[in-house]
Amino acid sequence: MAPAPADASSSPDRPQGRRWRRSVAIAAGVALIAQAGLFGQHIERRANLIAPPPTRILYDRHGAFIAQIGEESVSGNAAGRHIDYGFWPLENPPDRIVRATLALEDRRFAQHPGVDPIAVLRALWRRFEKGDRSGASTIAMQVARMQEPAPRTLYSKVSEAATALALTLRYGREAMLAQYLRLAPYGNGSHGIAHAARFYFDKPAQDLSWAEIALLSSVPQSPTRLNPLRPLGLARAIRRGQRALDELGRQGVISSAELSLAHRQLAALEPQPAPRRPDALHVVLRYENLLKREASAGSAELRPRATIDLDLQRRVTALARRYLAIWRSQGAGQVAVMVVERETGAVVAALGSNDYGGGDAGALDFTKAQRSPGSALKPFIYALALDRGVIRPSDILADLPEGASGINNADGHFLGPMLPRQALANSRNVPAINLIRSIGLETSFRFLRGLGLHDVDAPADSFGASMAIGSLPTTLERLVHAYGALANDGVLRDLVWFEGSQTPPSTRAMSMDAARLVTSFLSDPNARLPSFPRYGPLEYPFPVAIKTGTSQGYRDAVTIAWSPQYLIGVWLGRADAGTMTRLSGASSAARLAHAILLQLHKTRAGDLDDSGFAPPPGRAPVELCLFGGRRSLGAARGGCGQTLTEWLRPEEIPPEEEIVESPGGPSRLRIPASQRAWALAAGYRVADEGPMGEEGRLSIVSPENNSRIWRNPDAPAALSRIALKAVVEPRSAEVVWYVDGEPFATADPDKPVFWPLQKGAHQFQLRLPLQPGRSKTVRITVE
């Protein structure tokens, strides 16, 4: 008989199976504990109340809406980037808002600990019995989801529920409701009931009616489907709001009369948020940056008021576009304008380009673009020269080819000896270059930096003396800021962008005396003659000081002008820095500035006002001769026919003009020897100076002694040269030019000789051929 099979329990494999099952159970337990631990850490991390920083709604100085400033968010879907607004905290939420919100979102809010078990069971029963969905999310669960959005999975639901319990336990119900009212989405990027009240109805949340509360409270369930700015979404939101009102009526929160009124008002609601202003897009972007900076400093103003005047912004934009359309045929492509209140520095209009969304790099803000200012820096050089005693208002500056060192004026002419008032008002290049050389390159460079006109680390030699005529780039905003010192008696302060801001700190950039003198120079229409004719775009029916600038090749046209009330800056040019066709600052930008200032002052062109700016204290008006700068004898005594009035201190008043009577001929002027050559060429009757010593008979007037000349290596040889000019008295038929001790050329003393520039230090001397007589040695350096 075969043996019976062994019992399974006695199988040698049985103990090994038990050990395997025990190991699996232990591993599963460890995994569950680890998972529970990780889940607990996850909930602990989420159980904090967090919110994005509140966004701001920006208004102009009169309370008109400009824009809301929001933060860009990045979502995980293909839509990518969007901007969310709001997140305003609402302290002590009004009872009406609380009741309406709870009626729609969480009716048992006061009875559960963050998760409503009854709502959960009801949702499960409806899901399995009827196959439809029923919301079970409480206020706390929605806060957990809004703080950390996640895909709608079973795990995320459990995580939200656990987070809601932890949040409610940690912070309490009232904090959860306040957080919900801060984060809830109300459509169109608006978050939070306080922001939604401003966005849709332009009122604080405390002033919302029952109808408005019911409409807004209905939106968070599905902000896209219930979008109140779309007809279908608005109809759906109204129907849901009606149900909320009915629930409030059943709860006895509102009376039957209030309920009836609210129903009628709700049916008629049409929310209309203020549009973003297209004419102020650069302004909006600027304010976004300013507000972010303030937010990082702890500022909490949610409804800041800008200094911008939107109505003025619109008018400035319209004028700029109108004038730019005229100048497009001459190559102009872009325009920028800034208008500032003179005394306060408040920016009331700022146009960054012709059209932000248009072509020609319209998205660039040209008030911030580095461009050549042309001659617009000259007034600062004159102010520095006056403060340092390099010049006095009664001194004579030479706008002469002698000493020009290769510098020309924009019109190609030289106007001769000039008072500083004339030289600046006529925007002559040669006097400005000579002034900056007298002051010193480094000193001038530091002064311009102190005015905020540049922040360049390069040495002053990189720009040379031509920084006075456009080689040092700057921006329109920097120019307007610096000119504020000239317009405000030498005091430099930051521009102001917000109403109610603290007065910005100020520094004295120059003396009151220098600032008022320069303002006087630039507001004198007679001093601008002959370069700028009377009654053109530089002349106004009220006091205005004005300076124009034109960069090389007509690439930039600039005008800065100020009246006792306003300071305005205009730039015209091309985004690619290309050339325009003879569009100078005076012929283009000054015309736009003129039109804007006339609108600002609302004065007709025929209403002339002869009053000027305040004169410098301690100075008296003195009539000076245009030529020579001497004090005029007056018409009754046969004095000079052309005069200017200058403000002088007693010690600055020059002697009276001197007239020499010629026997048998007309009277002649006695003038300095340095001006004789120009005066004779210009047709003036000049008295003889009498005999001179040997050295005095021969003098070199070009180049100037100890001058430094920069050679452009890319310039053609025909242009890389300087003129050698002489004064010989009495006249000689020929003179010999010596360069570095060697004869260079024999020439007519009345005609220039051209010497090719060569790098290094050089000496020049003038001698008479075959007879004694030589000039003083003139030394120059070519770099």
VOGU-3710 file (C-alpha; in Angstrom, 3 decimals, decimal comma):
1> mapapadass> 0,000/0,000/0,000  1,380/3,323/-1,001  2,080/5,744/1,826  -0,434/8,553/2,364  0,680/12,025/1,109  2,192/14,254/3,737  -0,080/16,896/5,340  0,381/20,427/3,962  0,948/21,740/7,410  3,916/19,532/7,790
11> spdrpqgrrw> 5,439/20,660/4,465  8,960/22,010/4,876  7,970/25,042/2,679  5,311/26,264/5,131  7,638/28,235/7,528  9,320/29,976/4,583  5,904/31,193/3,273  4,989/32,597/6,631  8,242/34,512/6,833  7,666/35,946/3,378
21> rrsvaiaagv> 4,149/37,166/4,227  5,417/38,711/7,459  8,125/40,578/5,573  5,603/41,902/3,070  3,351/43,081/5,887  6,215/44,797/7,668  7,359/46,475/4,440  3,828/47,646/3,718  3,517/49,027/7,225  6,792/50,854/6,951
31> aliaqaglfg> 5,756/52,247/3,567  2,426/53,390/4,973  4,114/55,026/7,937  6,628/56,706/5,637  3,863/57,823/3,312  1,883/59,109/6,252  4,940/60,982/7,430  5,501/62,520/4,019  1,820/63,378/3,767  1,982/64,985/7,195
41> qhierranli> 4,997/67,066/6,128  3,121/68,044/2,972  0,114/69,197/4,984  2,326/71,021/7,477  3,937/72,936/4,603  0,581/73,865/3,125  -1,034/74,842/6,423  -0,011/78,510/6,206  -2,011/81,491/5,004  -0,213/83,005/2,037
51> appptrilyd> -1,252/85,457/-0,685  0,369/87,277/-3,586  1,208/90,920/-2,912  -1,799/93,194/-3,440  -1,927/94,915/-6,806  -2,609/98,609/-7,250  -5,166/100,607/-9,203  -3,503/103,727/-10,534  -5,390/107,006/-10,903  -4,318/110,339/-12,329
61> rhgafiaqig> -4,076/113,491/-10,230  -7,766/114,218/-10,739  -8,951/110,689/-9,862  -9,345/109,381/-13,424  -8,456/105,708/-13,883  -5,131/105,024/-15,600  -4,507/101,315/-15,126  -4,253/98,520/-12,637  -0,781/97,238/-11,979  -0,660/93,457/-11,687
71> eesvsgnaag> 1,929/90,709/-11,458  2,500/88,359/-14,364  1,868/84,703/-13,523  2,993/81,584/-15,347  0,555/78,671/-15,498  1,420/75,135/-16,360  -0,742/74,910/-19,460  -0,100/76,052/-22,989  -1,755/79,402/-22,364  1,347/80,233/-20,373
81> rhidygfwpl> 1,468/83,769/-19,064  -1,323/85,873/-17,649  -1,719/88,743/-15,224  -3,652/88,455/-11,977  -4,949/91,475/-10,115  -6,300/92,177/-6,685  -5,481/90,203/-3,525  -6,439/93,203/-1,417  -6,882/92,365/2,265  -10,332/93,233/3,598
91> enppdrivra> -10,293/93,922/7,293  -13,633/93,533/9,100  -15,599/92,312/6,051  -19,100/93,835/5,921  -21,781/91,492/7,265  -23,709/91,629/3,995  -20,721/90,293/2,039  -20,139/87,549/4,613  -23,784/86,401/4,542  -24,030/86,363/0,769
101> tlaledrrfa> -20,731/84,495/0,379  -21,653/81,824/2,919  -25,126/81,413/1,445  -23,546/80,410/-1,869  -20,302/78,744/-0,835  -20,543/77,232/2,681  -23,894/77,314/4,507  -22,649/75,221/7,461  -19,481/77,305/7,823  -19,984/77,825/11,581
111> qhpgvdpiav> -20,684/74,159/12,336  -17,769/72,240/10,780  -13,985/72,276/11,437  -12,952/73,061/7,847  -14,453/69,974/6,185  -18,229/69,464/6,100  -18,908/65,701/6,537  -22,588/66,107/5,698  -21,744/67,815/2,412  -19,168/65,112/1,654
121> lralwrrfek> -21,679/62,297/2,272  -24,300/64,105/0,217  -21,851/64,509/-2,655  -20,898/60,809/-2,520  -24,544/59,683/-2,462  -25,457/61,870/-5,435  -22,397/60,672/-7,321  -23,122/56,956/-6,883  -26,940/57,037/-6,823  -27,726/59,665/-9,439
131> gdrsgastia> -24,447/59,948/-11,331  -24,172/63,733/-11,022  -21,779/65,945/-9,101  -22,456/67,993/-6,016  -19,905/70,362/-4,568  -18,578/69,565/-1,122  -15,782/72,121/-0,921  -15,916/74,395/2,073  -14,467/77,896/2,370  -11,353/76,413/4,004
141> mqvarmqepa> -10,939/73,756/1,286  -11,214/76,423/-1,423  -8,561/78,494/0,365  -6,258/75,455/0,381  -6,857/74,943/-3,349  -6,416/78,635/-4,252  -3,163/78,863/-2,317  -1,733/75,823/-4,081  -3,680/74,813/-7,206  -3,353/71,162/-8,264
151> prtlyskvse> -5,048/68,775/-10,739  -8,484/67,595/-9,553  -7,544/64,066/-8,412  -8,581/61,982/-5,420  -5,209/62,629/-3,788  -5,528/66,389/-4,261  -9,034/66,293/-2,772  -7,762/64,421/0,306  -4,818/66,812/0,545  -7,110/69,852/0,338
161> aatalaltlr> -9,382/68,419/3,032  -6,477/67,705/5,378  -5,008/71,161/4,699  -8,404/72,780/5,375  -8,620/71,028/8,756  -5,083/72,113/9,648  -5,637/75,711/8,514  -8,893/76,071/10,445  -7,336/74,543/13,547  -4,319/76,855/13,309
171> ygreamlaqy> -5,958/80,168/12,305  -9,685/79,893/13,062  -12,786/80,347/10,937  -12,691/84,141/10,740  -9,196/84,122/9,274  -10,244/81,500/6,734  -13,165/83,630/5,564  -10,972/86,749/5,296  -8,434/84,759/3,269  -11,176/83,495/0,960
181> lrlapygngs> -12,464/87,031/0,392  -8,899/88,063/-0,476  -8,095/85,214/-2,893  -11,394/84,289/-4,532  -11,394/84,773/-8,334  -14,043/87,189/-9,575  -13,256/86,931/-13,278  -11,086/88,878/-15,721  -8,025/88,484/-13,544  -9,651/90,112/-10,506
191> hgiahaarfy> -9,073/88,413/-7,150  -10,673/89,332/-3,864  -13,982/91,053/-3,181  -12,334/94,400/-2,335  -10,558/94,566/-5,692  -13,622/93,274/-7,567  -15,725/96,058/-6,051  -13,282/98,637/-7,417  -12,758/96,837/-10,707  -16,419/96,344/-11,631
201> fdkpaqdlsw> -18,191/99,154/-9,763  -15,428/101,641/-8,767  -16,427/101,696/-5,118  -15,151/100,274/-1,838  -16,506/96,879/-0,786  -18,228/98,507/2,176  -20,469/100,475/-0,205  -21,684/97,552/-2,324  -25,445/97,098/-2,546  -27,184/93,756/-1,947
211> aeiallssvp> -27,554/93,349/-5,705  -23,862/94,018/-6,385  -22,814/91,676/-3,578  -25,065/88,918/-4,903  -23,642/89,292/-8,415  -20,013/89,256/-7,303  -20,535/86,402/-4,834  -21,848/84,216/-7,616  -18,739/84,508/-9,811  -16,031/82,515/-7,905
221> qsptrlnplr> -17,786/79,187/-8,552  -16,815/79,444/-12,250  -15,156/82,785/-13,155  -14,990/82,011/-16,882  -18,518/80,637/-17,229  -19,956/83,425/-15,042  -17,842/86,252/-16,511  -19,927/89,380/-15,804  -18,356/91,277/-18,716  -19,853/88,879/-21,272
231> plglarairr> -23,605/88,867/-21,936  -24,075/85,125/-21,416  -21,804/85,048/-18,381  -23,616/88,040/-16,878  -27,010/86,350/-17,361  -25,750/83,219/-15,613  -24,205/85,245/-12,782  -27,466/87,154/-12,318  -29,466/83,894/-12,086  -27,069/82,519/-9,481
241> gqraldelgr> -27,164/85,807/-7,635  -30,960/85,666/-7,573  -30,743/82,286/-5,837  -28,340/83,767/-3,296  -30,773/86,596/-2,580  -33,632/84,110/-2,138  -31,529/82,100/0,329  -30,743/85,283/2,262  -34,455/86,051/2,329  -35,236/82,569/3,702
251> qgvissaels> -32,592/83,036/6,388  -34,171/86,343/7,380  -30,981/88,275/6,648  -32,775/90,821/4,440  -36,359/92,018/4,595  -38,911/91,354/1,889  -38,696/94,990/0,734  -34,889/94,804/0,505  -35,169/91,490/-1,297  -37,567/92,893/-3,892
261> lahrqlaale> -35,373/95,937/-4,495  -32,238/93,813/-4,731  -33,861/91,528/-7,322  -34,800/94,515/-9,502  -31,338/96,099/-9,185  -29,579/92,817/-9,878  -31,493/92,305/-13,115  -30,354/95,738/-14,318  -26,673/95,512/-13,371  -24,051/95,977/-16,103
271> pqpaprrpda> -20,514/96,108/-14,646  -18,180/98,336/-16,680  -14,537/98,362/-15,580  -12,452/101,340/-16,651  -10,387/100,651/-19,783  -6,606/100,740/-19,829  -5,513/104,014/-21,388  -3,714/103,411/-24,710  -2,120/106,885/-24,735  -0,352/106,203/-21,457
281> lhvvlryenl> 1,211/102,768/-21,915  4,772/103,961/-21,326  3,506/105,813/-18,268  1,842/102,628/-17,006  5,041/100,633/-17,455  7,013/103,324/-15,652  4,561/103,289/-12,755  4,687/99,491/-12,609  8,421/99,741/-11,932  7,989/102,585/-9,445
291> lkreasagsa> 5,268/100,721/-7,533  7,298/97,519/-7,413  10,128/99,554/-5,943  7,776/101,054/-3,364  6,325/97,626/-2,539  9,798/96,294/-1,811  10,247/99,267/0,534  7,051/98,375/2,415  4,567/100,856/0,914  0,973/99,587/1,053
301> elrpratidl> -0,964/102,234/-0,901  -3,485/100,301/-3,002  -4,963/103,264/-4,880  -2,007/105,538/-5,619  -2,555/108,798/-7,432  -0,087/109,702/-10,144  0,982/113,262/-10,875  0,005/112,572/-14,498  -2,931/114,562/-15,851  -4,662/112,201/-18,293
311> dlqrrvtala> -6,452/114,989/-20,119  -3,159/116,800/-20,670  -1,518/113,498/-21,623  -4,169/113,035/-24,305  -3,678/116,562/-25,665  0,121/116,253/-25,688  -0,143/112,923/-27,503  -2,480/114,386/-30,122  -0,162/117,357/-30,755  2,936/115,154/-30,935
321> rrylaiwrsq> 1,324/112,829/-33,469  0,059/115,739/-35,546  3,487/117,380/-35,792  5,289/114,072/-36,336  3,010/113,378/-39,298  4,185/116,674/-40,814  7,870/115,847/-40,318  7,782/112,230/-41,490  8,479/113,357/-45,046  11,796/114,735/-43,728
331> gagqvavmvv> 12,784/111,475/-42,095  11,435/111,869/-38,553  10,207/108,610/-37,070  9,660/109,077/-33,337  8,871/111,731/-30,768  9,023/111,969/-26,979  7,699/114,661/-24,628  7,846/115,413/-20,899  5,879/118,148/-19,136  6,741/119,033/-15,529
341> eretgavvaa> 5,405/121,565/-13,050  8,321/123,933/-12,562  8,082/124,554/-8,815  7,128/121,059/-7,628  8,870/118,886/-10,214  5,622/116,914/-10,663  5,485/115,133/-14,031  2,073/115,925/-15,534  2,597/114,341/-18,975  5,136/111,875/-20,351
351> lgsndygggd> 4,989/110,523/-23,885  7,559/107,824/-24,570  6,900/107,371/-28,283  4,434/108,140/-31,022  2,554/104,839/-30,631  3,450/102,013/-28,254  1,890/99,359/-30,465  2,940/100,875/-33,773  6,083/100,363/-35,794  9,356/102,239/-35,597
361> agaldftkaq> 10,244/100,712/-32,208  7,218/102,340/-30,585  7,518/100,065/-27,543  10,769/101,841/-26,611  10,453/104,727/-24,177  12,469/107,481/-25,838  12,372/109,677/-22,740  14,886/107,130/-21,375  16,894/106,590/-24,566  20,535/107,738/-24,630
371> rspgsalkpf> 20,874/110,233/-27,483  23,058/113,182/-28,383  21,641/116,407/-26,888  23,362/118,625/-29,441  23,817/122,082/-27,911  21,406/121,462/-25,033  24,248/121,154/-22,487  25,679/124,609/-23,228  23,615/126,455/-20,566  25,203/124,312/-17,844
381> iyalaldrgv> 28,701/125,164/-19,073  27,827/128,883/-18,959  26,371/128,509/-15,455  29,556/126,771/-14,285  31,736/129,447/-15,927  29,763/132,203/-14,212  29,964/130,506/-10,817  33,715/129,918/-11,111  34,442/133,452/-12,267  35,708/132,304/-15,657
391> irpsdiladl> 33,403/134,854/-17,261  31,273/137,779/-16,194  28,103/138,875/-18,011  29,946/141,908/-19,405  32,907/139,953/-20,780  33,482/139,451/-24,484  33,594/135,948/-25,944  35,067/135,389/-29,378  32,977/133,657/-31,994  35,862/133,940/-34,438
401> pegasginna> 37,612/131,499/-36,754  40,819/132,362/-34,910  40,895/129,990/-31,981  38,095/127,830/-33,331  40,486/124,843/-33,555  38,492/123,234/-36,313  35,103/123,820/-34,654  32,363/125,331/-36,800  28,972/126,757/-35,948  25,846/125,049/-37,190
411> dghflgpmlp> 25,180/127,837/-39,701  28,784/127,870/-40,951  29,297/131,511/-39,926  31,181/133,362/-37,207  29,458/136,292/-35,513  32,555/137,875/-34,024  33,032/139,232/-30,494  29,905/138,627/-28,404  28,574/139,083/-24,912  27,888/135,779/-23,078
421> rqalansrnv> 24,164/136,547/-23,363  24,423/136,671/-27,144  26,784/133,722/-27,448  24,464/131,396/-25,507  21,205/132,704/-26,939  22,651/132,299/-30,447  24,001/128,865/-29,467  27,468/129,536/-30,842  29,808/126,550/-30,708  33,201/128,260/-30,594
431> painlirsig> 32,597/130,265/-27,375  31,161/127,187/-25,656  34,162/125,064/-26,612  36,561/127,763/-25,404  34,665/128,065/-22,114  34,873/124,352/-21,386  38,603/124,475/-22,103  39,003/127,396/-19,714  37,014/125,633/-16,985  38,734/122,293/-17,526
441> letsfrflrg> 37,443/119,071/-19,045  37,420/117,088/-15,812  35,729/119,854/-13,833  33,025/120,246/-16,484  32,563/116,479/-16,727  32,079/116,132/-12,955  29,647/119,056/-12,905  27,482/117,463/-15,598  27,553/114,187/-13,688  26,458/115,979/-10,525
451> lglhdvdapa> 23,447/117,304/-12,423  22,502/113,730/-13,279  23,137/114,212/-16,979  25,343/111,127/-17,182  26,804/108,330/-15,105  29,697/107,497/-17,393  32,823/105,994/-15,831  35,038/106,846/-18,793  37,513/109,727/-18,442  36,519/113,207/-19,576
461> dsfgasmaig> 39,083/113,025/-22,364  36,902/110,372/-24,013  34,434/113,116/-24,936  36,702/116,154/-25,055  35,578/119,754/-25,180  32,901/118,785/-27,683  30,809/117,448/-24,787  29,390/120,997/-24,815  28,031/120,490/-28,320  26,720/116,941/-28,275
471> slpttlerlv> 29,433/114,313/-27,850  28,189/113,333/-24,358  24,935/111,341/-24,716  22,093/111,729/-22,254  18,335/111,155/-22,087  15,378/113,499/-22,357  14,404/112,656/-18,781  17,885/113,522/-17,499  17,801/116,781/-19,439  14,444/117,798/-17,974
481> haygalandg> 15,660/116,895/-14,495  18,874/118,934/-14,865  17,124/121,936/-16,421  14,952/121,968/-13,315  17,983/123,412/-11,501  18,207/126,310/-13,977  14,461/126,871/-13,731  14,442/126,794/-9,906  17,218/129,186/-8,937  19,959/126,559/-8,995
491> vlrdlvwfeg> 18,229/123,968/-6,795  18,235/120,409/-8,159  15,545/117,984/-6,994  14,188/114,677/-8,229  11,170/114,536/-10,471  7,926/113,697/-8,646  5,635/110,939/-9,961  3,042/110,502/-7,166  0,574/112,947/-5,673  1,070/113,495/-1,970
501> sqtppstram> 4,677/112,349/-2,091  7,102/113,807/0,357  9,077/116,719/-1,031  12,113/115,111/-2,648  15,506/116,018/-1,212  17,185/118,881/-3,001  20,757/119,983/-3,571  22,210/123,270/-4,726  23,719/122,557/-8,113  24,612/126,162/-8,931
511> smdaarlvts> 24,173/129,619/-7,444  20,905/131,513/-7,763  22,899/134,211/-9,531  24,150/131,860/-12,258  20,761/130,151/-12,708  18,895/133,451/-13,059  21,494/134,908/-15,414  21,325/131,874/-17,715  17,520/131,973/-17,588  17,707/135,653/-18,525
521> flsdpnarlp> 20,052/134,876/-21,429  17,720/132,184/-22,797  14,514/134,179/-22,422  15,774/137,285/-24,280  14,460/137,283/-27,882  16,753/140,168/-28,880  19,817/138,283/-27,679  18,977/135,434/-30,112  19,480/137,691/-33,110  20,664/137,121/-35,783
531> sfprygpley> 20,658/133,291/-35,525  16,990/133,007/-34,517  14,659/135,648/-36,002  12,007/137,332/-33,885  8,438/135,973/-33,617  9,421/132,424/-34,553  8,813/129,238/-32,527  11,301/130,366/-29,868  9,232/133,418/-28,934  6,113/133,341/-26,752
541> pfpvaiktgt> 3,414/135,744/-25,573  4,591/135,107/-22,001  8,015/134,646/-20,368  9,747/131,493/-21,612  13,410/130,501/-21,493  14,269/128,054/-24,246  17,261/126,095/-25,504  17,398/123,896/-28,559  19,854/121,231/-29,628  20,605/119,442/-32,877
551> sqgyrdavti> 22,954/116,478/-33,080  25,405/115,889/-35,883  23,719/114,936/-39,136  20,295/116,006/-37,856  19,911/112,718/-35,992  18,296/114,290/-32,929  16,303/117,464/-32,429  15,851/118,597/-28,823  14,113/121,505/-27,119  13,904/122,360/-23,425
561> awspqyligv> 11,675/125,301/-22,491  10,323/126,639/-19,236  7,865/129,279/-18,151  7,173/130,375/-14,567  4,663/127,475/-14,390  5,949/124,601/-16,541  9,127/122,922/-17,754  8,861/120,958/-20,986  11,234/118,718/-22,933  10,762/117,510/-26,529
571> wlgradagtm> 12,873/115,058/-28,525  12,444/114,204/-32,205  14,429/111,654/-34,168  14,600/108,139/-35,514  14,739/104,849/-33,630  17,664/103,696/-35,784  19,575/106,956/-35,116  19,427/107,735/-38,828  19,622/111,249/-40,222  16,684/113,550/-40,860
581> trlsgassaa> 16,506/116,187/-43,574  17,464/119,494/-41,928  15,150/119,041/-38,947  16,912/121,059/-36,269  15,799/121,594/-32,699  14,664/125,124/-33,569  12,742/124,128/-36,696  10,984/121,034/-35,305  11,082/120,186/-31,597  10,743/123,879/-30,677
591> rlahaillql> 7,531/124,128/-32,719  5,966/121,227/-30,831  7,098/122,676/-27,509  5,584/126,003/-28,539  2,204/124,390/-29,318  2,161/122,506/-26,011  3,092/125,522/-23,885  0,453/127,650/-25,584  -2,150/125,025/-24,686  -0,885/124,844/-21,124
601> hktragdldd> -1,108/128,593/-20,650  -4,309/128,972/-22,679  -3,042/132,275/-24,033  -3,669/133,626/-27,488  -0,601/134,329/-29,572  -1,470/138,020/-29,810  -1,680/138,562/-26,051  1,917/139,628/-25,568  3,264/139,843/-22,046  6,485/141,815/-21,578
611> sgfapppgra> 7,119/140,660/-18,014  10,121/138,400/-17,581  11,681/136,114/-15,018  12,960/137,419/-11,690  16,339/139,158/-12,145  19,418/138,072/-10,196  19,546/139,847/-6,829  22,193/142,534/-6,368  22,359/143,375/-10,081  21,135/146,355/-12,036
621> pvelclfggr> 20,256/146,663/-15,748  22,982/148,286/-17,852  22,806/149,031/-21,577  25,822/147,563/-23,387  26,936/147,828/-26,974  26,433/144,666/-28,989  29,880/145,055/-30,508  32,669/145,466/-28,038  30,592/145,109/-24,883  31,275/148,679/-23,714
631> rslgaarggc> 28,674/150,729/-21,891  26,662/152,613/-24,470  27,004/156,387/-24,713  23,364/156,575/-25,681  21,753/157,766/-28,874  21,948/161,427/-27,854  25,743/161,260/-27,667  26,144/159,336/-30,899  26,714/156,004/-29,191  26,430/152,549/-30,692
641> gqtltewlrp> 23,188/151,848/-32,469  22,700/148,237/-31,319  22,564/147,469/-27,615  21,510/144,790/-25,155  20,477/145,195/-21,560  22,561/143,141/-19,142  22,222/142,601/-15,391  25,515/143,670/-13,798  27,022/144,254/-10,402  28,750/147,629/-9,911
651> eeippeeeiv> 32,238/146,151/-10,253  31,256/144,471/-13,554  30,121/147,616/-15,366  32,560/148,265/-18,228  33,805/151,706/-19,304  31,875/153,672/-21,888  32,529/153,049/-25,543  35,346/155,076/-26,996  34,939/156,938/-30,265  37,904/158,441/-32,048
661> espggpsrlr> 37,208/161,445/-34,231  39,138/161,224/-37,504  40,182/164,553/-39,058  38,363/164,948/-42,316  36,606/161,579/-41,975  33,921/159,665/-40,083  34,276/158,687/-36,453  35,971/155,378/-35,702  35,701/152,881/-32,848  38,685/152,033/-30,711
671> ipasqrawal> 38,550/148,290/-30,032  40,939/145,630/-28,669  43,570/144,297/-31,063  42,169/140,765/-30,775  38,950/141,947/-32,445  40,459/144,193/-35,118  40,812/141,644/-37,913  37,205/140,529/-37,598  35,904/144,115/-37,264  37,742/145,296/-40,388
681> aagyrvadeg> 36,470/142,292/-42,383  32,950/142,980/-41,140  33,103/146,595/-42,381  33,451/148,420/-39,055  35,344/151,711/-38,989  38,190/150,956/-36,627  40,669/153,445/-35,225  44,394/152,739/-35,692  46,117/151,315/-32,657  49,317/153,268/-33,274
691> pmgeegrlsi> 52,840/151,840/-33,450  53,562/148,530/-31,794  56,683/146,799/-30,613  58,421/144,190/-32,679  56,553/141,275/-31,156  53,224/143,096/-31,222  53,428/143,538/-34,979  53,249/139,786/-35,569  50,733/137,548/-33,785  49,201/134,142/-34,358
701> vspennsriw> 45,458/134,044/-33,789  44,917/130,436/-34,882  45,664/127,974/-33,403  45,365/129,093/-29,781  48,313/128,660/-27,489  48,241/125,521/-25,310  45,217/124,131/-27,117  44,555/120,395/-27,362  43,162/119,106/-30,667  41,593/115,708/-31,279
711> rnpdapaals> 42,207/114,171/-34,678  39,560/111,875/-36,164  41,482/108,909/-37,662  38,565/108,143/-39,991  38,392/111,666/-41,456  39,722/112,247/-44,990  43,110/113,943/-45,188  41,532/117,057/-46,728  39,442/117,529/-43,555  42,105/116,503/-41,031
721> rialkavvep> 43,820/119,883/-40,880  43,685/123,240/-39,130  43,920/126,810/-40,412  46,931/128,915/-39,498  45,924/132,590/-39,269  47,915/135,718/-38,518  47,534/139,404/-37,712  50,338/141,612/-39,087  50,497/145,359/-38,333  51,529/147,222/-40,351
731> rsaevvwyvd> 50,680/144,889/-43,174  53,493/142,955/-44,819  53,344/141,444/-48,282  54,382/138,006/-47,026  55,002/136,088/-43,830  56,772/132,788/-43,184  55,109/130,113/-41,048  57,478/127,965/-38,988  56,312/124,605/-37,599  58,506/122,878/-35,007
741> gepfatadpd> 61,363/125,231/-35,897  61,290/124,506/-39,624  59,860/126,752/-42,386  56,471/125,409/-43,431  54,971/127,967/-45,829  55,345/131,509/-47,154  51,966/133,151/-47,509  49,853/136,297/-47,701  49,200/137,279/-44,044  45,541/137,961/-44,810
751> kpvfwplqkg> 44,904/134,404/-46,042  44,856/131,210/-43,965  47,395/128,455/-44,422  46,297/124,876/-43,760  48,512/122,516/-41,801  47,791/118,735/-41,774  47,239/117,431/-38,265  50,018/115,216/-36,936  49,883/113,461/-33,601  52,098/114,895/-30,894
761> ahqfqlrlpl> 53,249/118,267/-29,489  53,985/121,045/-31,994  55,226/124,669/-32,019  54,211/127,436/-34,416  55,891/130,790/-35,075  55,415/133,608/-37,563  58,358/135,517/-39,074  58,888/138,234/-41,622  61,014/137,222/-44,621  64,483/138,783/-44,894
771> qpgrsktvri> 63,960/141,158/-41,994  63,744/141,028/-38,210  60,453/140,343/-36,543  58,865/137,220/-35,139  55,733/136,311/-33,204  55,458/134,586/-29,856  55,579/130,789/-30,064  52,244/128,980/-29,978  52,206/125,409/-28,658  49,510/122,790/-29,331
781> tve> 48,999/119,058/-28,768  47,325/116,808/-31,324  45,787/113,562/-30,044
//
